[in-house]
Amino acid sequence: MAQVVIHVLLSVTVTVITLLGLPSTTEADYLYHICPNSTVFTPNSTFQSNLNHLFSDLSSNATRNTGFYNATTGRTPTDSVYGLFLCRGDVTVAACKSCVTTATLEVVTHCPIEKQVVIWYDDCMLRYSNQSFFSTAAESPAVFMWNTGIVTTEPNRFNQILEASMTEVATETTNGSDKFATKEAKFTGLIRLYSLGQCTQDLSSFDCNTCLREAIAQLRSCCGGKLGGRVLYPSCNVRYEVYPFYHQNLMSATAPAPALAPPPAPPIKGKSQLPSLVIACIVASVVLSVPAVVVARCFFGKSRLVRAKRQKNKAENDMTTVESLQFDLGTIEAATKKFSDDNKLGEGGFGQVFKGTLDNGQEIAVKRLSKSSGQGVREFKNEVLLVVKLQHRNLIRLLGFCLEGEETILVYEYVPNKSLDYFYLSVEAEKREQLNWSTRCTIIGGIARGILYLHEDSRLRVIHRDLKASNVLLDANMNPKISDFGMARMFGVDDQTQGNTQRIVGTYGYMAPEYAMKGLYSVKSDVFSFGILLLEILTGRKNFLGFHHPTTSPPTLLIYAWQLWNEGKVLELMDPLLKDSCSPDEFSRYIQIGLLCGQEDAKIRPTMSSVVLFKESKYQ
């Protein structure tokens, strides 16, 4: 069998897009395709017409919750087209539909006149041919892909755990009704091994097992000693990584029944219809040196639990549903000793914040909006509508509100440790020393997960628009809580993800260029702000609150970080307090995340899901 080895060298922009999971021009992450030109059809022929009908049939049936469908179009053997799609077993119906639709649209650009085609995406696979292949295991053509990172810690034990995991995955896949299984195994205290196996659902258990065993053998051969790898066959696929590349939340919570022993492997069959093998080795870019952990992109399909129309109607009625949260002014005045200066916690652009204690002893934070603030009733209602819906451990919790007389007040949970900048900008060494490396990692991770919740996991997509250190509060255990949603924007209808405004609000220095200059805001605007905040936390320095002029002003923290990164001096950015507790490699990786988030072009910034994945993936 001939082998074609393909090495893909990626430029900076393509690397960032491919490796960190940024949006591309399509709705699915393309992996590879194979379509030998030995069998072709004539354009505008009956075969092409049947192929178009097949694409329509497959796309329209991609809403099935099985994630698999096969069909035949055409009445004569010479012009019939046989096709199927298989979606990864952990993706949502919406993600499956999107991937299959993308595949049917894109495949004709890769294989315009070929009759025998297989195209793989991260979320799905599409296959069609002029000959029937249903219920038949095909192990060719094949695509091998691997992570360029090498296992350096106990490689033999790693291989043993991998072998055991893949064997269990094969057994569970073979015996499962959906022909799909995943496995998570512990390697070290920091590293876990994640494995996946899947067969097309038309295969018998025997053929599925045969296909998987062959794929695992090839995986062992091509990817031994690597930190990740996958084998893609037309009828099955296997993969492993040291980060969670599949969507665990969508997996069944029910424990699988004890797996039966797999049947013995049969003799290897002869060559299939498409006897070709492709080995794809993805090589990371030399400029940003993005670690191998993100070579294989991980997509997490985020389902919307409430339809857009219901979300809109509910949002319109939310002010009536939160009436039970309304405090009377007398209660708040008693709690704050009539807004005594002794109880004052701070003051922001929209008013003052006071500490209060209710009659039951509960401590609260009272945000008293100033009459001259730009917020007014509209922004007040916006914050109430937003925050009352948002439930996440890294978001401040709204307890209630007050609209009485001329007073406009929000009542929050009390967070004792003030805001983040109070610590890393403090002149008191004792305060700064509380932010050791472990604590900073916890704070960074909490902020990232809070923003991810706002962008992808909450009932409505929320863009904060004013993410900064003073809007990150720390609880008694130094866990971060994102606050101040007065400038936030929410989207729910038609899954909108960006907007435009002529009223620029927020804080310069944290503000994305496209927002500050043109009023364009999106989830990527928050990503930029997170990048600046991340750099501040790591360095203990404040970003210059403005925009850099190359001849008249000192460089911003972001520009300075880029300069040191390009000069190979990134460790000079480290807060001196961290030198004894922080690994240089880990510090560099965190700086890298900040720089990627702080890129000028919003399109090539990572999403927060990619940031969380990158941060939480552990490589040795």
N, C-alpha and C positions, 0 to 999 in steps of 0.2 A: 504494500500500500504506500503510495507516494506521500511524502510529508512536505508541507509548505510551512515554513517558519516565518512568522511575521513579527517584527519588532516595531512598536509604535512609540516614537519619540515625541513627547508633548511639549508644546510651547507653554509659556507662563500662563497665558489666558486660558488655553484649552486645559492645562493641568488643573487650574483652580476650578473650572467648571466641571470637569470630569471627576476629579478626586474629592471635592467637597460637596458635591450634590447640588450645584446651582441649577436654576431653571434653564433649560435649553429651549430650542425653538419648537419642540414637540412635547407631548404629554407623557412620554415614556423614555426610559434610559436604554438606549440601543447598545447591544453588546457585539453581535456579529451576525453575518448571514453567509449562506453557501447556496449557490445556484449554478452548477456546471452548465456550460452552453452547448453540451452535446445533444440536448433535446430542446428544441425551441418551437415557438408557434408564430404564425404570421399575424402581424398587427391587424386589428379590425376583423379578425376571423371569428368563427363561431366559438372557438375555444376561448378567445379573449372575452367574448360576451358572457360565456358561462363562468369564467373566472370572476368577472365583475359581479355576477349574481352571487357567487360563492362569498366574495368579500362582504356583500350586503347581508347575507344570511348569517355569517359568522359574527359580524359586528352587532347585529340586532339581537343575537342570542348571548351576547357577552354579559347580559344582566342576570343570567342564571347564577344561583348561589353555589353551583357545583364547581365553577371555574373551569369547566371543560365542555367542549361541544365539537362534534364532527358532522360533516354534511357532504353531499354529492350533488353536483349540478350537471345537467346535460343528459340527453336521451340516447346518444350513440356512443359506443365504446371509444371511438376515435376522438371525440370532442368532449368527453366527460372530464370533470375536474373533481378531485377528491381532496378535502381539506379539513383541518382541525385547528383549534387553539387550546392551549393549556396555560392557565394562570397559576402563579405561585399560590400555594395553599393558604398563606397567611395574609394575603392582601384583601382589601375590601372589594365589594362588588363594583363600586365606583372606580377604583383603581384598575380593576380587571377590564372594565368597559373602556376606560381611557387607553389602556395599553393595547388592547385588541384593535380599537379604532385607529390608533396611531400606526400599528403594524400594517393594517390593510391599506393605509394611505401611503406609507413610506416604502413598502416592499417593492412597488412598481418602479421606484427610482433606482433601487439596487438591482433588481432582476426584471427588466422591462419585457423580455420575450422568452424567458426560460420557463419550462414546464415543471421542473422539479426543484422546489425551493424550501429552505428552512431558514427562518430568521428568529434570532433570540433577542429578547429584551430582559431587563432585570426582573420585571413583573410578569412577563408572559412569553410564550413561544407560539409562532404561527408556522404551519407547514401545509403545503399542498403539492399535488402531483397529478400527472395524467394517468397514473396507475394506482389502483387501490392499495393502501398500506394499513388500513384499519386493523386493529387487534393483532398486529405483528410487531414484534420487538425489532427495532433498528438501532444499531450501535454505530452507524456511519451515515452521514458525515459526523465528525466530532470536533469540538472546540475545547482546547485546554487553556485555562487562564490561571495565573498564580500571582500571589503577593510576593514582591521581590525581597521582603524582609526575611531574615534567616533566624531560625530558632537557635538561640545561644545558651539558654538555660535548660539543662537536663534534656537534651534532644531525644535521647532514647526513651525516656519516660513520656515525653510529649508524643512521640510516635505510637507508643503503646496505648495511651489514652485516646489518641485519634483513631487508632484501629478499632478499639473497643466501641467507641462512640459511633463510628460509621457502620459497624456490624449491627448495633442496636437499631440505628436509623433504618438500615435496609430491612431488618425484620419487621419493624413497626410499619414501614411504608408498604411492604408486601401484604401485610395482614389488614391494613386499614381500608375502609370503604372508599376513601378519597385518594388513596395511594399517595399520601403525603405525611411526612413526619419530621420532627426536629429533636435535637438532643443538646442539652447543656451539661458540661462536665467541668469540674474544678481541676486546674493544673497547678497554680500556686495561689497564694493569698490574694494576689492582684490580678491574675490572669485566669480567665475561664475560656473554655473551648466550645464553640457553637457549631453545630453540624446540621445539615439538611439533606433530605432525599425526597425525590418525587418521580412518579411514573405517570404516563398518560393513563386515564381511567378506563380505556378500552382494553388494556392488557390483562391477561390472566395473572393470578398471583405467581404462577411459575415463571412466566415470561418477564414479569416485573422484577422478580428476584434475580433472574439471569442478567437482565440489563444492569441492575444496580451493582451486582457483584463485579461485572466487567468494568463498570465506571469506577468503582472503588479501587480496583487493581490498577487502572490507568492513573487514578488520582495519586496512588502510592508511588507510581513510577515517575510521574511528571512533577509532582509537588512535594516530594519527600524533603523534610527539613525546612520547608517554607512556612511562614506564619499564616498562610491562607491559600486556598486553591479551589478550583471548580472544574468539573467535567460536564460538558453539555452534549448530550446525545439527542436525536430526534424523539426517542421514546422515553428517556429518563434523564435525570441530572442529579449530581451530588455536589455539595459544597461544604467547606468549613472555613471559619475565621476565628480570630481571637477577640472579636467584638460582636455584639448582637445585631446581625445584619437582617434578621427577620423580625416581623412585628409580633412580639410576644403577647400583646394585649388581645390579639384576635385569635389566639390559639384557644382551643377548648380547655376549659378549666377542669373538665372531668378527666381523671386519671385513666390512661389507656389500660385495656385488659392485658393480662400477662401474654406476652408474645409467644406464639408457637415457634418451634424450631423451623428454620427455612428448609425447603426441599433441597436435595443435592443439586449442584449446578450441572446442567446438561453439557454435552460437547458443544464447543463453539461452532456456531453456524457459519455458512459460507458468506461471501461478500454480499452486501446489500446493494440496492439500486444505485446509491451514490457513494462509490468507494473512494472517498477523499478524506483527509485528515488535516485539520488546521490547528496549529498551536499558536495562541496569541499571548505574547509576553508583554504586559503593560509596564513601561519603564517610567518612573517619576521624573518630573522636570528638574533640570539642574539649577534653575535660578532660585526657586523658593524652597527646594529640597523638602517638599511635603513628605512627611513620614509615610512609610509603607502602610500604616494602619488604615489610610483612607484611599488606597489604590482602588479597591472595589467599592463602588458607591452603594450606599444603603438607603433605600427608600422606605419610609414609614407611611403607608397610606393612612391618612387621617380622615375618619368618617365624620360627617355632620349628622348629629343625632336629631336635630330639629330642622325641618324643612324651612326654606327661606320665607315662605308666606307666613307660616306659623310664628317664626322668629319676629317678623315685622309686626304682626298683630300683637304679640306678647310684649314687644318693646313699647308699643303705643299705650298699653294698659299697665305698665309697670309702676307708674306713680301711685295708682290706686292700691296695688298689692303691697307697697312698702309703707303704707300709712300706719301700719301697726308698729313700725320702727320709729315713729315720730316721738321726740322728746319735747316736753314743754319747757319753756324758757326758765321758769322758776327752778326746775330740777337741775338744769345746767348751771345756773348762777350759784346755787347752793353747793354744787360739786366743785366749782372752780373758785369759790369765795368771791363771787361777783367779778370774775376775771382778774383776780389779784395779780400784781406784778410778781409776787413770790411764786405763783403757780405758772408763770410764763415759761414755756419751753423753747420758743423761738419765733421767728417772724420771717415770712416769705413774701413773694410777690403778690399773693392774694389775701394776705391777712396774717393774723397771729394764731399761735397754737399754745394751748394751756393744758396743764395736767389737772385732772379732776378725780374726785373720789365719790362714788354714789353712796347712798344710804346703806346698801348691802355690803359695802367695803370694796366693790369692784373699782379698779383704777381705769380711767379712760383718758383719751387725748381728744381735746376739743379744738376743732379748727374753726375759728371765728373769722368769716370773710369780711374784709373791709368794704365799706360802702363805696369807696373810690376804686376798688379793684376792677380789673377788666373782666372779671368772671361773670358776675351778675347771675340772674336766675337761670339763663340757658345753660351756662357751664356748670352751675350747681346741680341742676337736674341731670345733666350729662354724667357728672361724677357719681351721683346717687344711682342712676340707672345702670352704670357700668359696674361699680364696685359691689353693689348688692348681689349681682349675678356671679361675681368672680370668687371662686372658692379654691384657694391653693395655699399651701403652707408658706410660700415665698411671696405672697401678696398681703398687704395690710388688710385687716378685716374691718368692714364698716359695721358699726353697731346701731347707728341711727342718725337722725338729722332733726333740725329744727327750723321751721319757717314761721316766725312770729314777730309781728311788728316790723321793725327795720332789720331785724337780725336774720342772718343766713348762716347756719352752723351745721357742721358735720361732726359726728361723734365716732371715734375710732377706738380700737383696742389700744391700750397703752403699751408702748415698747420702751423699755427702760434704758437701753444703751445708746439712745440718740441716733444720729445719722452716721453713715460710713465715713464721710470726710472728717468728722469730728475726731476720728482715731488716727487715720494715716497722715493728716495734716497737723496734728496736735504738736505743740512745742514741748509737751510733757512726755518724757521718754517712757514713763510708766504706761501711758495710753498707747503709744506706738508699739510698745513691746507686746501688747495683747494680740497684735496682728502678726502672729508667727505664721510660718508657711502653711501649716495644716489649716489654721483658721482662715487664711486668705483663700486657700483652695475651696474650703467649704462655702465661703461667701461668694466666690466666683461661680461655683456650680449652682448654688441656690438662685442667684440672679439669672443665670442662663436658663434654668428650668422654669423660672417664673415667666420670663419673656416667651419661652417656647409655649407655655400654656396660653398666654395671651394671643400668640400668633396662630396656633394650630389646634389647641385642645379645648379651649373654652367654648361656651355656647355660641358666642359671636367672635369673629376675628377682631382683635383689638390692637391698634397701634398706639403706643404710649405717647410718643412725640416729645417727652421731656425727661428722658432717662438720664440721671446724673447721680453723683455720689450723695448729694444732700437729699435726694429722694429715695435713697435706700436706707431703711432703718434696721437696727440690729436688736434682736430680742435678748433676753437674759443669757441665752446660750450662744450668742453671737451668730445666730441664724439670720440671714437677710430677709427683709420684707419690702418689696417695691411699693411705693406710696405715690400719692398726688396724681390722680387721674383726671384732673380738671382740663387738661389739654388733649386727652386721649380721643381717638376716633374709632368707632366700631363699624364693622361691615358684616352683613349677613345675607343680604339680598344678592343673588347671582354670584355669591362667593367673591365679591370685590376685594381686591388686595391693595389698592393704591388710590390716592386722591390728589387733588390740587387745591391750593388755597392762596388767596392774596393777603391773608392775615398771618404773618409768620410769628409763631410763638415758640418759646423754648429757651434754651440757654446756649449762646455762642460758645464754641469750644467743644461742645458735645453734638452740635447740629450737623447733620450730613450736608455736603455741599449742594446737592440738588434741591434740598429743602430750603436752605438758607438763601440760595440765589434765585430759585425759580418757584418755590412754594410746592414742590413735588414731594410728597411723603408716601411711604410704603413700609412694609415690614423691614425692608432693607435700610430704612432710615434708623429704625431702632437698632439694627445690627451695627451700624456705624457708631451709634452712641455707646453701645455695649463695648465695642472695640476700644474706644477712648477710655471708658471706665475701667476696663481690664488693664490697660497700660498704667493707669493711675494707681490701681491697687498693687500691681507688681513692683512699681518703681517708688511708690510713696511720694510721687510728685504730682502737682496740679498741671493739667494741660493749659497752655496759653489760651486765654479766653478771647479769641479773635481769629483772624485769618492771617496767615504768614505772608509777609512781603519779603522777597529774597534779599533786598538791599537795605531795608530800613527797620526790620524787626527781627528779634531773635527767633529761632525755629520753634515751632510748636513741639510738644512732646511726641506727637505722631511723626512729624518729619525727622526729629532727632532720632527716634527709634529706628526709622527706615535707614538713616545714615549709618548708624552703628551696625545694623543688621547687614547691610551691604559691605561694610568694612570688616565683618567677622568679629566685631567687638560687642556683641549684644549683651554680654555679661556685665558690661559697665553700667547697664541700666538697673541692675539689681539693687533694691533697697539694702543698704549696708546691714540692716537688722536681720536679713535673711541669709547671709553668707554661710552661717554655720548649720542651717536647717534645711536648705533648699538644694536639690540636685541641679547642677548646671544644665543637664539635658532637659529636665522637666521645666525649668525656668525658660529655656529657649523655646520649648514647645508652646508654652503659654503666650510668650511674646509673639510667636508666629501666628497664633490664633488672633491676637489683637490686631496685628498688621493686616491679616486677611480681611478682618471685619472692617478695618479702617480704610480700605481701598476707595479711591475717588469714584470709580465707576461702580454704580450700584448693582449692575447686572452681574458682576463677577464676585461680589461679596457672598459669603456662604449664607445659607439659611440657619436659623437657630437650631433646627434639628441636627444639622451637620456639625454645628459648633458643639452641641452637647455630646454627640457621638465622638467627635474628635477629642474632646476633653476627657471623656470617661473611658476611652479605649486605652488600655495599658500595654505598652510594648517594652520589652527588656532588650 
